Amino acid sequence: MDLNERKLKILHAIVSDFIHSAEPIGSRTLSRKYSMGISPATIRNEMSDLEEMGFLTHPYTSAGRVPSSKAYRLYVNDLMKRYELSDGEKKTIEDKLTNGLAEFDRTIEHAAKLLSEMTNLISFAITPKQEEDKLKYINLIPVDENTVVLMIVAESGKVSNTALKLKVPYNEERLSFLAKVMTYNYRGKTISNIMTMDIIKDFESDMEALSQLAGSIMPKFMNTLEGMMDVELYLDGLTNIFAIPEYNDIERAKLILEMFNRKQAFTDLLINRDSGMIITIGDENSDKVLQDCSLITATYRINGKLIGKLGVIGPTRMKYDEITSVIEYMTDNLSTAYELTGGEEDE
């Protein structure tokens, strides 16, 4: 049985209608709402064929039909028209991604929040694993007589601020000098490379007081670098699930929310997805909990090399055209957003 032009036209109408209404649609309603130039009886026969081919399902005893995962896949691959973002939507993305966000992680976290607001779905963003990120500069900022803030800034824009309790005496001059020595020693080196260095030995030739101060600070410096290599997962819009008709069943919603409690497993799932805009629908998802959902991910680059992912999870009945356009525009703008807001100049 072939998918001729008429069947494709009917299927496109059914998918589009169900995405927006969440209601099964019958042949009479379809004939009334869409000008197809054919009778309800003919539409009914074509719908029966489409159901036999696996593109439509019968959810209840109702005469209406709803799309299957197979129908959504055909829609996404072949029938979906490109959604053009309005100037207002583009401005919202541009403004909110460049609104005073100086730190890389803050920008990525903010992108997840903005994506949730624009799609009304659960959104997520992950930062790249950053062994090959390079250090830009290090600063040591005195707080009180026993406390110093260690600031590490990477070339990607990732910033880490860690409060240190020191057991050795210090003054601002020594702190400033140590920060400059550390910056000189490690600027331009990758985090993974620094992790293999004997950093305490680096300071043996310096004055004794500086070596004591370095000995107190450097172990925490290494721990902080190790933390900077980790992938960060940001989630937003978890409560959006309760406004979606498909999740009116509290047990179904609970399964989705529990999946996010398995944070490492979910992060690994995202990391292992291919690069580019990837859409998996229904049983295309390997995780059983996601087999009645759609998962959309897209990759972004910072400075042309560091790659993370941004995306959404929702019901298979989602506005694929609008959502993919929003995600695409956001990932395209993330690098620009960082260039406009990121990375302080060397001091």
C-alpha atoms as a printed R data frame, in Angstrom:
    type eleno elety resid chain resno       x      y      z
1   ATOM     1    CA   MET     A     1   0.000  0.000  0.000
2   ATOM     2    CA   ASP     A     2   1.539  3.282 -1.106
3   ATOM     3    CA   LEU     A     3   1.661  6.595  0.722
4   ATOM     4    CA   ASN     A     4   0.266  8.651 -2.122
5   ATOM     5    CA   GLU     A     5  -0.082 12.429 -2.123
6   ATOM     6    CA   ARG     A     6  -3.615 12.315 -0.734
7   ATOM     7    CA   LYS     A     7  -2.666 10.078  2.178
8   ATOM     8    CA   LEU     A     8   0.298 12.331  2.950
9   ATOM     9    CA   LYS     A     9  -1.956 15.400  2.907
10  ATOM    10    CA   ILE     A    10  -4.428 13.756  5.291
11  ATOM    11    CA   LEU     A    11  -1.659 12.511  7.569
12  ATOM    12    CA   HIS     A    12  -0.053 15.956  7.679
13  ATOM    13    CA   ALA     A    13  -3.392 17.494  8.665
14  ATOM    14    CA   ILE     A    14  -3.975 14.893 11.393
15  ATOM    15    CA   VAL     A    15  -0.499 15.307 12.895
16  ATOM    16    CA   SER     A    16  -0.698 19.113 12.811
17  ATOM    17    CA   ASP     A    17  -4.178 19.139 14.332
18  ATOM    18    CA   PHE     A    18  -3.318 16.700 17.115
19  ATOM    19    CA   ILE     A    19  -0.117 18.560 18.026
20  ATOM    20    CA   HIS     A    20  -2.163 21.690 18.694
21  ATOM    21    CA   SER     A    21  -5.405 20.204 20.077
22  ATOM    22    CA   ALA     A    22  -4.376 16.949 21.822
23  ATOM    23    CA   GLU     A    23  -7.765 15.613 20.686
24  ATOM    24    CA   PRO     A    24  -8.389 12.633 18.362
25  ATOM    25    CA   ILE     A    25  -9.805 13.726 15.028
26  ATOM    26    CA   GLY     A    26 -12.419 12.003 12.837
27  ATOM    27    CA   SER     A    27 -13.074 12.191  9.117
28  ATOM    28    CA   ARG     A    28 -15.990 14.650  9.374
29  ATOM    29    CA   THR     A    29 -14.020 17.086 11.555
30  ATOM    30    CA   LEU     A    30 -11.045 16.750  9.237
31  ATOM    31    CA   SER     A    31 -13.206 17.489  6.201
32  ATOM    32    CA   ARG     A    32 -14.762 20.512  7.899
33  ATOM    33    CA   LYS     A    33 -11.525 22.046  9.190
34  ATOM    34    CA   TYR     A    34  -9.292 21.439  6.174
35  ATOM    35    CA   SER     A    35 -10.150 22.067  2.526
36  ATOM    36    CA   MET     A    36  -9.178 18.801  0.895
37  ATOM    37    CA   GLY     A    37 -11.693 18.616 -1.939
38  ATOM    38    CA   ILE     A    38 -12.752 15.098 -0.981
39  ATOM    39    CA   SER     A    39 -15.703 13.667  0.936
40  ATOM    40    CA   PRO     A    40 -15.656 12.530  4.593
41  ATOM    41    CA   ALA     A    41 -16.211  8.960  3.348
42  ATOM    42    CA   THR     A    42 -13.082  9.097  1.205
43  ATOM    43    CA   ILE     A    43 -11.105 10.613  4.088
44  ATOM    44    CA   ARG     A    44 -12.405  7.836  6.364
45  ATOM    45    CA   ASN     A    45 -11.196  5.162  3.935
46  ATOM    46    CA   GLU     A    46  -7.769  6.795  3.658
47  ATOM    47    CA   MET     A    47  -7.547  7.027  7.449
48  ATOM    48    CA   SER     A    48  -8.302  3.310  7.710
49  ATOM    49    CA   ASP     A    49  -5.470  2.617  5.281
50  ATOM    50    CA   LEU     A    50  -3.124  4.847  7.283
51  ATOM    51    CA   GLU     A    51  -4.064  3.001 10.461
52  ATOM    52    CA   GLU     A    52  -3.383 -0.344  8.780
53  ATOM    53    CA   MET     A    53   0.022  1.002  7.708
54  ATOM    54    CA   GLY     A    54   0.857  1.910 11.312
55  ATOM    55    CA   PHE     A    55   0.675  5.718 11.004
56  ATOM    56    CA   LEU     A    56  -2.526  6.199 13.029
57  ATOM    57    CA   THR     A    57  -3.904  4.611 16.178
58  ATOM    58    CA   HIS     A    58  -7.327  4.327 17.779
59  ATOM    59    CA   PRO     A    59  -6.928  5.604 21.343
60  ATOM    60    CA   TYR     A    60 -10.449  4.980 22.583
61  ATOM    61    CA   THR     A    61 -13.786  3.766 21.296
62  ATOM    62    CA   SER     A    62 -13.988  7.194 19.642
63  ATOM    63    CA   ALA     A    63 -14.095  7.378 15.853
64  ATOM    64    CA   GLY     A    64 -11.126  9.744 15.994
65  ATOM    65    CA   ARG     A    65  -7.538  8.794 15.258
66  ATOM    66    CA   VAL     A    66  -4.213 10.016 16.648
67  ATOM    67    CA   PRO     A    67  -0.730  9.833 15.120
68  ATOM    68    CA   SER     A    68   1.674  7.044 16.044
69  ATOM    69    CA   SER     A    69   5.412  7.449 16.622
70  ATOM    70    CA   LYS     A    70   5.834  6.281 13.038
71  ATOM    71    CA   ALA     A    71   3.669  9.184 11.856
72  ATOM    72    CA   TYR     A    72   5.686 11.709 13.870
73  ATOM    73    CA   ARG     A    73   8.907 10.341 12.374
74  ATOM    74    CA   LEU     A    74   7.540 10.770  8.852
75  ATOM    75    CA   TYR     A    75   6.297 14.242  9.780
76  ATOM    76    CA   VAL     A    76   9.679 15.329 11.158
77  ATOM    77    CA   ASN     A    77  11.657 13.844  8.268
78  ATOM    78    CA   ASP     A    78   9.473 14.737  5.294
79  ATOM    79    CA   LEU     A    79   6.311 16.724  6.038
80  ATOM    80    CA   MET     A    80   7.274 19.368  8.588
81  ATOM    81    CA   LYS     A    81   7.689 22.895  7.262
82  ATOM    82    CA   ARG     A    82  10.420 25.113  8.624
83  ATOM    83    CA   TYR     A    83   9.187 27.462 11.341
84  ATOM    84    CA   GLU     A    84  10.581 30.961 11.023
85  ATOM    85    CA   LEU     A    85  11.094 32.672 14.343
86  ATOM    86    CA   SER     A    86   9.587 36.131 14.601
87  ATOM    87    CA   ASP     A    87  11.820 39.153 15.106
88  ATOM    88    CA   GLY     A    88  10.455 39.334 18.668
89  ATOM    89    CA   GLU     A    89  11.412 35.725 19.413
90  ATOM    90    CA   LYS     A    90  14.890 36.261 18.002
91  ATOM    91    CA   LYS     A    91  15.321 39.432 20.056
92  ATOM    92    CA   THR     A    92  14.218 37.623 23.214
93  ATOM    93    CA   ILE     A    93  16.854 34.946 22.685
94  ATOM    94    CA   GLU     A    94  19.576 37.434 21.805
95  ATOM    95    CA   ASP     A    95  18.803 39.763 24.721
96  ATOM    96    CA   LYS     A    96  18.439 37.078 27.369
97  ATOM    97    CA   LEU     A    97  21.584 35.240 26.336
98  ATOM    98    CA   THR     A    98  23.662 38.415 26.462
99  ATOM    99    CA   ASN     A    99  22.135 40.065 29.511
100 ATOM   100    CA   GLY     A   100  25.156 40.598 31.737
101 ATOM   101    CA   LEU     A   101  26.175 36.951 31.955
102 ATOM   102    CA   ALA     A   102  29.949 36.945 32.270
103 ATOM   103    CA   GLU     A   103  30.536 33.302 33.200
104 ATOM   104    CA   PHE     A   104  30.295 30.376 30.795
105 ATOM   105    CA   ASP     A   105  28.378 28.088 33.164
106 ATOM   106    CA   ARG     A   106  25.933 30.867 34.039
107 ATOM   107    CA   THR     A   107  25.266 31.428 30.340
108 ATOM   108    CA   ILE     A   108  24.570 27.727 29.754
109 ATOM   109    CA   GLU     A   109  22.336 27.516 32.831
110 ATOM   110    CA   HIS     A   110  20.460 30.590 31.644
111 ATOM   111    CA   ALA     A   111  20.033 29.044 28.189
112 ATOM   112    CA   ALA     A   112  18.281 26.018 29.747
113 ATOM   113    CA   LYS     A   113  15.918 28.312 31.657
114 ATOM   114    CA   LEU     A   114  15.137 30.372 28.555
115 ATOM   115    CA   LEU     A   115  14.487 27.249 26.488
116 ATOM   116    CA   SER     A   116  12.015 25.995 29.087
117 ATOM   117    CA   GLU     A   117  10.219 29.352 29.105
118 ATOM   118    CA   MET     A   118   9.917 29.429 25.300
119 ATOM   119    CA   THR     A   119   8.791 25.811 24.804
120 ATOM   120    CA   ASN     A   120   6.863 25.110 28.039
121 ATOM   121    CA   LEU     A   121   8.696 21.785 28.251
122 ATOM   122    CA   ILE     A   122  11.380 20.290 30.462
123 ATOM   123    CA   SER     A   123  14.683 21.617 29.185
124 ATOM   124    CA   PHE     A   124  18.291 20.750 29.866
125 ATOM   125    CA   ALA     A   125  21.799 21.852 29.008
126 ATOM   126    CA   ILE     A   126  25.103 20.130 29.615
127 ATOM   127    CA   THR     A   127  28.538 21.698 29.581
128 ATOM   128    CA   PRO     A   128  31.319 19.918 27.724
129 ATOM   129    CA   LYS     A   129  33.864 17.737 29.466
130 ATOM   130    CA   GLN     A   130  36.760 20.114 29.640
131 ATOM   131    CA   GLU     A   131  40.054 18.219 30.034
132 ATOM   132    CA   GLU     A   132  41.390 20.147 27.043
133 ATOM   133    CA   ASP     A   133  40.186 23.538 28.234
134 ATOM   134    CA   LYS     A   134  43.133 25.854 28.893
135 ATOM   135    CA   LEU     A   135  43.722 28.123 31.852
136 ATOM   136    CA   LYS     A   136  43.558 31.851 31.219
137 ATOM   137    CA   TYR     A   137  44.429 33.337 34.598
138 ATOM   138    CA   ILE     A   138  44.360 32.745 38.351
139 ATOM   139    CA   ASN     A   139  43.604 35.202 41.114
140 ATOM   140    CA   LEU     A   140  43.785 35.005 44.910
141 ATOM   141    CA   ILE     A   141  41.443 37.399 46.690
142 ATOM   142    CA   PRO     A   142  41.767 38.012 50.455
143 ATOM   143    CA   VAL     A   143  38.543 37.889 52.476
144 ATOM   144    CA   ASP     A   144  39.768 37.928 56.094
145 ATOM   145    CA   GLU     A   145  42.907 36.932 57.978
146 ATOM   146    CA   ASN     A   146  42.267 33.204 57.436
147 ATOM   147    CA   THR     A   147  40.176 33.100 54.250
148 ATOM   148    CA   VAL     A   148  41.125 33.548 50.600
149 ATOM   149    CA   VAL     A   149  39.024 33.104 47.454
150 ATOM   150    CA   LEU     A   150  40.779 31.156 44.705
151 ATOM   151    CA   MET     A   151  39.496 32.288 41.284
152 ATOM   152    CA   ILE     A   152  40.377 30.173 38.252
153 ATOM   153    CA   VAL     A   153  39.331 31.376 34.798
154 ATOM   154    CA   ALA     A   154  39.579 29.071 31.768
155 ATOM   155    CA   GLU     A   155  39.776 30.120 28.132
156 ATOM   156    CA   SER     A   156  36.269 28.733 27.568
157 ATOM   157    CA   GLY     A   157  34.940 31.289 30.056
158 ATOM   158    CA   LYS     A   158  34.347 28.722 32.786
159 ATOM   159    CA   VAL     A   159  35.008 30.385 36.152
160 ATOM   160    CA   SER     A   160  35.507 28.700 39.506
161 ATOM   161    CA   ASN     A   161  35.524 30.605 42.808
162 ATOM   162    CA   THR     A   162  36.553 28.567 45.856
163 ATOM   163    CA   ALA     A   163  36.900 29.821 49.446
164 ATOM   164    CA   LEU     A   164  40.069 28.523 51.135
165 ATOM   165    CA   LYS     A   165  40.853 28.447 54.864
166 ATOM   166    CA   LEU     A   166  44.615 28.967 55.261
167 ATOM   167    CA   LYS     A   167  46.727 27.767 58.189
168 ATOM   168    CA   VAL     A   168  49.768 29.822 57.225
169 ATOM   169    CA   PRO     A   169  50.119 33.610 57.476
170 ATOM   170    CA   TYR     A   170  49.750 35.678 54.343
171 ATOM   171    CA   ASN     A   171  49.452 39.241 53.169
172 ATOM   172    CA   GLU     A   172  47.982 40.749 50.014
173 ATOM   173    CA   GLU     A   173  51.393 41.276 48.441
174 ATOM   174    CA   ARG     A   174  52.309 37.593 48.752
175 ATOM   175    CA   LEU     A   175  48.901 36.515 47.498
176 ATOM   176    CA   SER     A   176  49.163 38.777 44.478
177 ATOM   177    CA   PHE     A   177  52.672 37.539 43.703
178 ATOM   178    CA   LEU     A   178  51.649 33.881 44.048
179 ATOM   179    CA   ALA     A   179  48.652 34.432 41.758
180 ATOM   180    CA   LYS     A   180  50.951 35.984 39.133
181 ATOM   181    CA   VAL     A   181  53.438 33.115 39.417
182 ATOM   182    CA   MET     A   182  50.644 30.545 39.075
183 ATOM   183    CA   THR     A   183  49.196 32.377 36.069
184 ATOM   184    CA   TYR     A   184  52.660 32.498 34.482
185 ATOM   185    CA   ASN     A   185  53.265 28.798 35.151
186 ATOM   186    CA   TYR     A   186  49.888 27.496 33.959
187 ATOM   187    CA   ARG     A   187  48.484 29.972 31.444
188 ATOM   188    CA   GLY     A   188  47.757 28.222 28.143
189 ATOM   189    CA   LYS     A   189  48.156 24.720 29.601
190 ATOM   190    CA   THR     A   190  45.232 22.296 29.475
191 ATOM   191    CA   ILE     A   191  43.559 21.258 32.704
192 ATOM   192    CA   SER     A   192  44.423 17.612 32.044
193 ATOM   193    CA   ASN     A   193  48.088 18.547 31.521
194 ATOM   194    CA   ILE     A   194  48.261 20.522 34.783
195 ATOM   195    CA   MET     A   195  46.732 17.568 36.631
196 ATOM   196    CA   THR     A   196  49.821 15.495 35.739
197 ATOM   197    CA   MET     A   197  52.363 18.101 36.894
198 ATOM   198    CA   ASP     A   198  54.261 18.120 40.195
199 ATOM   199    CA   ILE     A   199  52.911 21.521 41.150
200 ATOM   200    CA   ILE     A   200  54.428 21.717 44.627
201 ATOM   201    CA   LYS     A   201  57.887 21.162 43.144
202 ATOM   202    CA   ASP     A   202  57.272 24.141 40.828
203 ATOM   203    CA   PHE     A   203  57.612 26.434 43.848
204 ATOM   204    CA   GLU     A   204  60.664 24.881 45.529
205 ATOM   205    CA   SER     A   205  62.942 27.486 43.982
206 ATOM   206    CA   ASP     A   206  60.821 30.372 45.290
207 ATOM   207    CA   MET     A   207  61.290 32.038 48.632
208 ATOM   208    CA   GLU     A   208  60.403 29.931 51.664
209 ATOM   209    CA   ALA     A   209  57.362 31.993 52.667
210 ATOM   210    CA   LEU     A   210  55.918 31.726 49.172
211 ATOM   211    CA   SER     A   211  56.518 27.958 49.158
212 ATOM   212    CA   GLN     A   212  54.641 27.588 52.448
213 ATOM   213    CA   LEU     A   213  51.722 29.602 51.087
214 ATOM   214    CA   ALA     A   214  51.736 27.624 47.848
215 ATOM   215    CA   GLY     A   215  51.831 24.363 49.790
216 ATOM   216    CA   SER     A   216  48.673 25.412 51.582
217 ATOM   217    CA   ILE     A   217  46.846 26.548 48.438
218 ATOM   218    CA   MET     A   218  47.950 24.133 45.713
219 ATOM   219    CA   PRO     A   219  46.146 20.958 46.895
220 ATOM   220    CA   LYS     A   220  42.843 22.865 46.824
221 ATOM   221    CA   PHE     A   221  43.837 24.311 43.445
222 ATOM   222    CA   MET     A   222  44.188 20.768 42.074
223 ATOM   223    CA   ASN     A   223  40.851 19.679 43.559
224 ATOM   224    CA   THR     A   224  39.181 22.692 41.978
225 ATOM   225    CA   LEU     A   225  40.710 21.907 38.570
226 ATOM   226    CA   GLU     A   226  39.417 18.347 38.842
227 ATOM   227    CA   GLY     A   227  35.929 19.689 39.512
228 ATOM   228    CA   MET     A   228  36.170 22.031 36.529
229 ATOM   229    CA   MET     A   229  36.655 19.013 34.259
230 ATOM   230    CA   ASP     A   230  33.294 17.535 35.221
231 ATOM   231    CA   VAL     A   231  30.278 17.800 32.944
232 ATOM   232    CA   GLU     A   232  27.534 19.956 34.464
233 ATOM   233    CA   LEU     A   233  23.843 19.189 33.857
234 ATOM   234    CA   TYR     A   234  21.273 21.975 34.188
235 ATOM   235    CA   LEU     A   235  17.556 21.143 34.243
236 ATOM   236    CA   ASP     A   236  14.661 23.581 34.081
237 ATOM   237    CA   GLY     A   237  10.895 23.538 33.727
238 ATOM   238    CA   LEU     A   238  10.249 20.297 35.633
239 ATOM   239    CA   THR     A   239   6.865 21.625 36.779
240 ATOM   240    CA   ASN     A   240   5.837 22.208 33.149
241 ATOM   241    CA   ILE     A   241   5.049 18.509 32.957
242 ATOM   242    CA   PHE     A   242   1.898 18.982 35.056
243 ATOM   243    CA   ALA     A   243   0.348 21.303 32.440
244 ATOM   244    CA   ILE     A   244   0.695 18.710 29.655
245 ATOM   245    CA   PRO     A   245  -2.418 16.548 29.084
246 ATOM   246    CA   GLU     A   246  -0.347 13.407 28.444
247 ATOM   247    CA   TYR     A   247   0.950 13.583 32.024
248 ATOM   248    CA   ASN     A   248  -2.365 14.045 33.801
249 ATOM   249    CA   ASP     A   249  -1.751 10.519 35.070
250 ATOM   250    CA   ILE     A   250   0.350 11.294 38.139
251 ATOM   251    CA   GLU     A   251   2.124  7.935 37.978
252 ATOM   252    CA   ARG     A   252   3.297  8.669 34.448
253 ATOM   253    CA   ALA     A   253   4.529 12.110 35.459
254 ATOM   254    CA   LYS     A   254   6.269 10.587 38.479
255 ATOM   255    CA   LEU     A   255   8.247  8.185 36.275
256 ATOM   256    CA   ILE     A   256   9.579 11.093 34.202
257 ATOM   257    CA   LEU     A   257  10.545 13.106 37.276
258 ATOM   258    CA   GLU     A   258  12.224 10.098 38.890
259 ATOM   259    CA   MET     A   259  14.350  9.682 35.780
260 ATOM   260    CA   PHE     A   260  15.945 13.066 36.484
261 ATOM   261    CA   ASN     A   261  16.903 11.868 39.960
262 ATOM   262    CA   ARG     A   262  19.222  9.425 38.167
263 ATOM   263    CA   LYS     A   263  21.274 12.443 37.158
264 ATOM   264    CA   GLN     A   264  24.448 10.624 36.120
265 ATOM   265    CA   ALA     A   265  22.564  8.080 33.981
266 ATOM   266    CA   PHE     A   266  20.631 10.850 32.234
267 ATOM   267    CA   THR     A   267  23.816 12.876 31.682
268 ATOM   268    CA   ASP     A   268  25.529  9.822 30.174
269 ATOM   269    CA   LEU     A   269  22.548  9.284 27.882
270 ATOM   270    CA   LEU     A   270  22.847 12.857 26.576
271 ATOM   271    CA   ILE     A   271  26.625 12.704 26.170
272 ATOM   272    CA   ASN     A   272  26.369  9.531 24.103
273 ATOM   273    CA   ARG     A   273  23.939 11.015 21.587
274 ATOM   274    CA   ASP     A   274  25.300 12.062 18.208
275 ATOM   275    CA   SER     A   275  26.243 15.646 17.414
276 ATOM   276    CA   GLY     A   276  23.896 17.970 15.547
277 ATOM   277    CA   MET     A   277  20.115 18.260 15.901
278 ATOM   278    CA   ILE     A   278  18.908 14.806 16.983
279 ATOM   279    CA   ILE     A   279  15.234 13.936 17.496
280 ATOM   280    CA   THR     A   280  14.258 10.560 18.950
281 ATOM   281    CA   ILE     A   281  10.563  9.734 19.130
282 ATOM   282    CA   GLY     A   282   8.754  7.195 21.294
283 ATOM   283    CA   ASP     A   283  10.266  3.724 21.145
284 ATOM   284    CA   GLU     A   284  13.298  5.081 19.283
285 ATOM   285    CA   ASN     A   285  14.502  5.997 22.787
286 ATOM   286    CA   SER     A   286  16.451  3.214 24.496
287 ATOM   287    CA   ASP     A   287  15.412  4.250 28.017
288 ATOM   288    CA   LYS     A   288  12.064  2.615 28.810
289 ATOM   289    CA   VAL     A   289  10.780  5.711 30.632
290 ATOM   290    CA   LEU     A   290  11.311  7.787 27.475
291 ATOM   291    CA   GLN     A   291   9.477  5.433 25.128
292 ATOM   292    CA   ASP     A   292   6.318  7.521 25.167
293 ATOM   293    CA   CYS     A   293   8.285 10.786 24.950
294 ATOM   294    CA   SER     A   294  10.306 12.687 22.402
295 ATOM   295    CA   LEU     A   295  13.838 13.836 23.152
296 ATOM   296    CA   ILE     A   296  15.448 16.631 21.131
297 ATOM   297    CA   THR     A   297  19.119 17.526 21.529
298 ATOM   298    CA   ALA     A   298  21.400 19.885 19.652
299 ATOM   299    CA   THR     A   299  25.101 20.574 20.078
300 ATOM   300    CA   TYR     A   300  26.661 23.968 20.614
301 ATOM   301    CA   ARG     A   301  30.281 25.103 20.354
302 ATOM   302    CA   ILE     A   302  32.182 27.678 22.316
303 ATOM   303    CA   ASN     A   303  35.278 29.162 20.695
304 ATOM   304    CA   GLY     A   304  34.811 26.707 17.872
305 ATOM   305    CA   LYS     A   305  35.781 23.606 19.847
306 ATOM   306    CA   LEU     A   306  34.165 22.937 23.215
307 ATOM   307    CA   ILE     A   307  30.929 21.065 22.621
308 ATOM   308    CA   GLY     A   308  27.914 20.770 24.926
309 ATOM   309    CA   LYS     A   309  24.267 19.888 24.410
310 ATOM   310    CA   LEU     A   310  20.975 21.722 24.779
311 ATOM   311    CA   GLY     A   311  17.483 20.292 24.385
312 ATOM   312    CA   VAL     A   312  14.026 19.338 25.624
313 ATOM   313    CA   ILE     A   313  11.942 16.354 26.699
314 ATOM   314    CA   GLY     A   314   8.195 16.198 26.221
315 ATOM   315    CA   PRO     A   315   5.343 14.147 24.825
316 ATOM   316    CA   THR     A   316   5.560 12.785 21.279
317 ATOM   317    CA   ARG     A   317   2.864 15.353 20.550
318 ATOM   318    CA   MET     A   318   5.082 18.411 20.530
319 ATOM   319    CA   LYS     A   319   5.552 21.371 18.180
320 ATOM   320    CA   TYR     A   320   8.616 19.967 16.467
321 ATOM   321    CA   ASP     A   321   8.854 22.786 13.919
322 ATOM   322    CA   GLU     A   322   8.814 25.605 16.489
323 ATOM   323    CA   ILE     A   323  10.960 23.821 19.066
324 ATOM   324    CA   THR     A   324  13.720 22.834 16.640
325 ATOM   325    CA   SER     A   325  13.847 26.399 15.318
326 ATOM   326    CA   VAL     A   326  14.159 27.816 18.847
327 ATOM   327    CA   ILE     A   327  16.897 25.331 19.766
328 ATOM   328    CA   GLU     A   328  18.766 25.928 16.525
329 ATOM   329    CA   TYR     A   329  18.722 29.704 17.007
330 ATOM   330    CA   MET     A   330  19.849 29.365 20.623
331 ATOM   331    CA   THR     A   331  22.757 27.055 19.833
332 ATOM   332    CA   ASP     A   332  23.814 29.310 16.964
333 ATOM   333    CA   ASN     A   333  23.815 32.275 19.345
334 ATOM   334    CA   LEU     A   334  25.535 30.691 22.346
335 ATOM   335    CA   SER     A   335  29.006 31.302 20.965
336 ATOM   336    CA   THR     A   336  28.084 34.883 20.096
337 ATOM   337    CA   ALA     A   337  26.575 35.352 23.546
338 ATOM   338    CA   TYR     A   338  29.783 34.229 25.195
339 ATOM   339    CA   GLU     A   339  31.938 36.439 22.994
340 ATOM   340    CA   LEU     A   340  29.817 39.410 24.008
341 ATOM   341    CA   THR     A   341  29.751 38.633 27.713
342 ATOM   342    CA   GLY     A   342  32.488 36.222 28.615
343 ATOM   343    CA   GLY     A   343  35.999 36.104 29.815
344 ATOM   344    CA   GLU     A   344  37.539 39.020 31.668
345 ATOM   345    CA   GLU     A   345  40.741 40.401 30.245
346 ATOM   346    CA   ASP     A   346  43.988 39.443 31.878
347 ATOM   347    CA   GLU     A   347  45.024 41.634 34.709
